[in-house]
Amino acid sequence: MLRRWLIRNRVNRRLDQRPCLEYEDWAAQFELRSVPPPVANFLWRFLSQCAGLHVGRIRPDDLLTDLGFPGCAYSDWELQLVEDFQEETGVPLTPESLSTGLRTIVDWATFLASRFREHSGPS
């Protein structure tokens, strides 16, 4: 638990050097990359609650490793993400699917968006 706090603290100190975006501006960066609003909303909440990061300062191209993942999150973050994403969007995921070449926040957002679209069907 102390290790997780130290990682979060270090990452948040680094993030604090950036301007903080309001949710609408933050989500717009992902919308430009074809990430639907429900997925951006989920990521905003999940990154804040599970990882304890200052989400308004995170940018799409940030590397997950630079954001301290997975060390900044709870030990069962993958299970929590799978459960929360399914509860919020109705889209089933598996923890194993989260570790397939996802390097940046936008990779993660794009992956979730593709699953969201597959499950939701054509708009």
Secondary structure, DSSP 8 states (H G I E B T S, - for coil): -HHHHHHHHHHHHHHTTS----HHHHHHHHHTTT--HHHHHHHHHHHHHTT---GGG--TT-BTTTTTTTTTS-TTHHHHHHHHHHHHH-----GGGGGSS--BHHHHHHHHHHHHHHHH---
